[in-house]
Amino acid sequence: MLSNFPLAPPSASNFAFEYDVLFYGLLALTILFTAIVCIGLIYFTIKYRKGSDADRYRPVYEDGRLEAVWSVGPLILAIVFFFLGAKQFIHMRTPPQDAQEIYVIGKQWMWHIQHSNGVRENNTLHVPLGKPVKLTMISQDVIHAFYIPAFRVQMHVVPGRYTSLWFTPTKKGEYHLFCTMYCGTQHSEMGGKVIVMEPKEWAEWIDNGGETRPSMTMAQAGMKLFNRVGCNNCHGPESNIRAPSLVNLFGSTRAMANGPSVVADEAYIRESILRPHTRISQGYGESMPAYDGQLSEREIIELLAYIKTMGSGIPVAPPGSPAGPGALPAQAQGTSQTPMAAGAIQYQTERPDITPTTRQGRPAVGAVAAQQEAVGN
């Protein structure tokens, strides 16, 4: 059970060990001197209590040896800890020249973070493992404090001037990020996380515009949805038993079992997805389930974009797969492949930089601000 309640955050930066040595050293000395004082107090209270037979006729008023011990000993300890603390302070305030610089803006009640190549984040900071990172920070409104417990770093973020801190992550993973300066009614919600990634993974993330996987075109998003909801089970390139194949469907003329022939345009395909029994292709029955109310208009548009490419020669790469040498054969999907378009919409990806908190059933101010920031940027 105690493993669920760690006494300290994990040590995940180059400063963690040195900081912990100072902290636990001072803690140990505090406990030691507190114990000496308390034990002495209890001992002399009992020995010289009223009615005891302790010798009170030869009191000792001074002892040079004792005074030297309690003066010189703590002085030496103080000098040692001052030296270690000063060394650590200078080290923490002197970032290396090759540090990766990232800009941080504190605002009520969220952290806005921007990388040098323009990638932006809210309440989330992605950093490379084993590489020094320098944060240049300023506040948009009131005083905040940027604090990462696992890295043992903290710095005030002040309106009107820049402050900075730096660190080198030493362990991959996710770590808490806090504001430790009271900054208003939702100060407790001004948090986030730091994500430490392998350098290669982080470089790919940066080059990909801040996405954990390549962005997708509408056709690629439609392909993902097409496979996820099971359309490929009946409407695949080689399928024509339970349902007609959709290869070369768009723009073709289809004979209907319960009405005149129709041209397969956007309106027909949309109706066939939402209400498939309104018009049934000749030779098939009412076997397809209706998706009315189950798919959003965005999802329908993405499906339309993919269906248009089936058999048309328009290249579509499977979501998440590379194009070029070593990629899956185009025939496996009934299409050819190209790299995914940069900046295209990514299907069903929750933004990691949105504050997840709510207040009375509504998004917190930080969440709304993050959403507005995402839309505005």
C-alpha positions in Angstrom: 0.0 0.0 0.0 2.8 2.4 0.8 4.0 2.1 -2.8 0.9 4.0 -3.8 1.9 7.0 -1.7 5.5 7.9 -2.7 7.3 10.3 -0.2 8.9 12.2 -3.1 8.3 12.8 -6.8 10.5 10.7 -9.2 14.0 12.0 -10.0 14.0 12.8 -13.7 16.5 15.6 -14.4 20.2 16.4 -14.0 19.4 18.5 -11.0 17.4 15.9 -9.1 20.3 14.1 -7.4 22.1 17.3 -6.3 18.9 18.8 -5.0 17.9 15.7 -3.1 21.4 15.5 -1.4 20.9 19.1 -0.1 17.3 18.6 0.9 17.7 15.2 2.7 21.0 16.4 4.2 19.3 19.4 5.7 16.3 17.3 6.8 18.6 14.8 8.5 20.5 17.6 10.4 17.2 19.2 11.4 16.0 15.9 12.8 19.3 15.3 14.5 19.5 18.7 16.3 15.8 18.6 17.1 16.3 15.2 18.7 19.4 16.4 20.7 17.4 19.4 22.0 14.3 17.4 22.9 16.3 14.5 24.5 18.3 17.1 26.6 15.1 18.9 27.5 13.4 15.7 28.7 16.5 14.5 30.5 17.1 17.7 32.5 13.4 18.1 33.2 13.2 14.7 34.8 16.6 14.9 36.6 16.0 18.3 38.1 12.3 18.0 38.8 11.0 19.2 42.1 11.8 16.8 44.9 14.6 14.9 43.1 17.9 14.2 44.8 20.0 15.8 42.0 23.1 17.7 43.2 22.2 21.4 42.9 25.1 22.8 45.0 27.8 22.8 42.4 26.3 24.3 39.2 28.4 24.6 36.1 28.2 28.0 34.5 30.4 27.5 31.5 32.3 24.8 29.6 34.7 25.9 26.8 34.8 22.4 25.2 31.0 22.2 24.9 30.7 25.8 23.6 33.4 25.0 21.0 31.5 21.9 19.8 28.1 23.5 19.4 29.6 26.6 17.8 32.4 25.3 15.5 30.5 22.1 14.5 27.3 23.9 13.2 29.6 26.5 11.6 31.4 23.9 9.5 28.2 22.3 8.5 26.7 25.7 7.5 29.7 26.4 5.4 29.5 23.0 3.7 25.8 23.4 2.9 26.3 27.0 1.8 29.0 25.9 -0.7 26.8 23.1 -2.0 23.8 25.3 -2.3 25.7 28.2 -3.9 27.2 25.8 -6.4 23.8 24.3 -7.2 22.3 27.8 -7.6 24.9 29.0 -10.0 24.6 25.7 -12.0 20.8 26.1 -12.2 21.1 29.7 -13.4 23.8 29.0 -16.1 22.2 27.2 -19.1 24.6 25.6 -21.6 25.0 27.3 -24.9 23.5 24.4 -26.9 20.3 24.3 -24.9 17.0 23.9 -26.8 15.2 27.2 -26.2 11.4 27.1 -25.6 9.2 30.1 -24.8 6.5 30.0 -22.1 3.7 32.5 -21.4 1.8 32.3 -18.2 -1.8 33.5 -18.3 -4.8 33.0 -16.1 -5.1 30.1 -15.9 -3.0 28.2 -18.4 0.5 27.8 -19.8 1.1 28.7 -23.4 4.2 27.1 -24.8 5.9 27.8 -28.2 8.8 26.0 -29.7 11.3 27.8 -31.9 9.9 26.3 -35.1 6.4 27.6 -34.3 4.8 24.5 -32.8 2.5 25.6 -30.0 1.2 23.8 -26.9 -1.2 24.6 -24.1 -0.5 23.1 -20.6 1.8 20.5 -22.2 5.5 20.6 -22.7 7.3 18.1 -25.0 11.1 17.8 -24.4 13.8 15.5 -25.7 15.5 13.0 -23.4 19.1 13.7 -22.5 19.1 17.2 -24.2 19.4 20.5 -22.2 16.3 22.6 -22.5 16.1 26.3 -21.6 12.7 27.9 -20.9 12.4 31.7 -21.5 9.2 32.8 -19.6 7.0 35.8 -19.1 3.5 36.4 -17.7 0.7 38.0 -19.6 -1.2 39.2 -16.4 -0.1 38.4 -12.8 2.8 36.6 -11.2 2.9 32.8 -11.7 5.5 30.2 -10.9 6.6 27.4 -13.3 7.3 24.2 -11.3 8.2 20.7 -12.4 8.6 18.6 -9.2 10.2 15.6 -10.9 12.9 17.9 -12.4 13.4 19.9 -9.1 13.1 23.2 -11.0 10.9 26.2 -10.3 11.0 29.8 -11.4 8.7 32.8 -11.0 7.0 34.0 -14.2 6.7 37.8 -13.9 4.8 40.3 -16.1 7.0 42.8 -17.8 10.3 40.9 -17.8 11.8 37.6 -18.9 12.9 34.9 -16.5 14.4 31.6 -17.4 15.2 28.1 -16.1 16.9 25.1 -17.7 17.1 21.3 -17.2 18.2 18.1 -18.9 15.6 15.3 -18.7 17.1 12.0 -17.7 14.0 9.7 -17.7 11.4 9.2 -20.4 7.8 9.6 -19.3 5.1 12.1 -18.3 5.5 14.4 -15.3 3.3 16.9 -13.5 3.6 20.7 -14.2 2.2 23.2 -11.7 1.8 26.9 -11.0 3.0 27.4 -7.4 2.2 31.1 -7.0 -1.4 31.9 -6.2 -2.7 33.7 -9.3 -6.5 33.9 -8.9 -9.6 31.9 -8.3 -8.6 29.0 -10.6 -5.0 28.8 -9.5 -5.3 25.1 -8.6 -6.4 24.3 -12.1 -3.3 25.9 -13.7 -1.4 22.7 -14.3 -0.3 20.4 -17.0 2.3 17.8 -17.9 5.8 17.5 -19.3 6.3 14.7 -21.8 9.9 13.5 -22.1 10.5 11.7 -25.5 13.4 9.9 -27.1 15.4 12.5 -29.2 14.4 10.8 -32.5 10.8 10.6 -31.5 10.8 14.3 -30.3 12.5 15.4 -33.6 9.8 13.6 -35.6 7.1 15.2 -33.4 8.5 18.7 -33.9 8.9 18.1 -37.7 5.3 16.8 -37.8 3.9 20.1 -36.4 3.4 18.8 -32.9 1.4 15.6 -33.7 2.3 12.3 -32.2 1.6 10.7 -35.6 1.4 12.0 -39.1 -1.5 14.2 -40.0 -4.2 12.8 -42.3 -5.9 14.0 -45.4 -9.7 13.7 -45.4 -9.4 10.6 -47.6 -7.0 9.0 -45.2 -9.3 9.9 -42.3 -12.2 8.4 -44.3 -10.1 5.2 -44.9 -9.6 4.8 -41.1 -13.3 5.3 -40.4 -14.2 2.9 -43.3 -12.2 0.2 -41.7 -13.1 1.0 -38.1 -16.9 0.8 -38.6 -16.6 -2.4 -40.7 -17.5 -1.0 -44.2 -14.6 -3.0 -45.7 -16.2 -6.3 -44.6 -18.9 -5.9 -47.2 -17.8 -3.1 -49.5 -14.1 -4.0 -50.0 -12.4 -3.9 -53.4 -13.1 -7.6 -54.1 -16.4 -7.8 -52.4 -19.7 -8.2 -54.3 -21.5 -11.0 -52.5 -23.3 -9.4 -49.5 -23.0 -5.8 -50.9 -21.7 -4.1 -54.0 -18.1 -3.0 -54.3 -17.5 0.7 -54.0 -14.6 0.8 -56.4 -15.4 3.3 -59.2 -18.7 4.0 -57.5 -18.6 7.8 -57.6 -20.1 9.2 -60.7 -21.3 5.9 -62.0 -24.9 4.9 -62.7 -26.5 2.3 -60.4 -29.6 0.2 -61.2 -32.0 0.2 -58.2 -34.1 -2.8 -57.1 -36.8 -0.5 -55.8 -36.7 2.5 -58.2 -35.1 4.0 -61.3 -31.4 4.1 -61.8 -29.5 6.9 -60.1 -26.1 8.6 -60.5 -23.8 7.9 -57.5 -23.1 11.5 -56.5 -22.5 13.0 -53.0 -26.1 13.1 -52.1 -26.8 9.5 -53.1 -23.7 8.2 -51.2 -24.7 10.2 -48.1 -28.3 8.9 -48.2 -27.0 5.3 -48.7 -24.8 5.6 -45.6 -27.5 7.1 -43.4 -30.6 5.5 -44.8 -29.5 2.5 -47.0 -32.9 1.0 -47.3 -34.4 4.0 -49.2 -32.7 2.9 -52.4 -31.4 -0.7 -52.7 -28.9 -1.7 -55.4 -30.3 -4.3 -57.8 -29.4 -7.8 -56.8 -29.0 -7.1 -53.1 -31.3 -7.0 -50.0 -31.8 -4.9 -46.9 -28.7 -6.2 -45.1 -26.8 -2.9 -44.4 -27.5 -1.2 -41.0 -28.5 2.4 -41.0 -25.9 4.9 -39.7 -28.4 7.8 -39.3 -27.5 9.5 -35.9 -24.3 7.4 -35.5 -22.0 9.4 -37.8 -21.3 13.1 -37.7 -21.4 15.2 -40.9 -17.6 15.5 -40.7 -17.3 11.7 -40.7 -19.7 11.4 -43.6 -17.6 13.9 -45.6 -14.4 12.0 -44.8 -16.1 8.8 -46.0 -17.2 10.5 -49.2 -13.6 11.7 -49.7 -12.3 8.2 -49.4 -15.0 6.5 -51.5 -14.2 9.0 -54.3 -10.7 7.7 -54.4 -11.6 4.0 -54.6 -10.5 2.9 -58.1 -10.0 6.4 -59.3 -6.2 6.3 -59.3 -6.0 9.1 -56.7 -3.2 8.0 -54.3 -4.2 7.5 -50.7 -1.7 6.0 -48.1 -3.1 4.0 -45.3 -3.2 6.1 -42.1 0.0 6.0 -40.2 2.0 4.0 -42.9 4.9 5.3 -44.8 5.0 5.7 -48.6 7.7 4.6 -50.8 10.1 1.6 -50.5 8.9 -1.0 -48.0 5.3 0.3 -47.8 2.3 -2.0 -48.1 1.3 -2.8 -51.7 -1.3 -0.5 -53.1 -3.5 -3.5 -54.1 -3.9 -4.3 -50.4 -6.1 -1.2 -50.1 -7.3 -0.9 -53.7 -5.3 2.3 -54.0 -1.8 3.6 -54.5 0.1 5.5 -51.8 1.7 8.9 -51.2 3.1 10.6 -48.1 0.4 12.1 -45.9 -0.3 15.8 -46.4 1.2 18.1 -43.9 -1.2 20.2 -41.8 -4.2 18.1 -42.8 -6.9 17.2 -40.3 -6.1 14.3 -37.9 -9.0 12.0 -37.3 -10.3 11.5 -33.8 -7.3 12.9 -32.0 -7.9 14.4 -28.6 -5.7 17.5 -28.1 -3.3 16.7 -25.3 -2.9 20.4 -24.4 -6.6 21.1 -23.4 -7.1 21.4 -19.7 -9.4 18.5 -18.7 -11.0 20.1 -15.7 -14.6 21.2 -15.3 -16.4 23.4 -12.9 -20.1 22.7 -12.1 -20.4 20.5 -15.3 -18.9 23.2 -17.6 -15.3 23.4 -18.9 -13.0 25.3 -16.7 -11.7 28.7 -17.7 -8.3 27.2 -18.6 -10.0 24.6 -20.8 -12.0 27.3 -22.7 -8.9 29.4 -23.0 -7.0 26.5 -24.4 -9.7 25.7 -26.9 -9.9 29.3 -28.0 -6.1 29.4 -28.3 -6.2 26.2 -30.4 -8.9 27.7 -32.7 -7.2 31.0 -33.0 -3.8 29.5 -33.8 
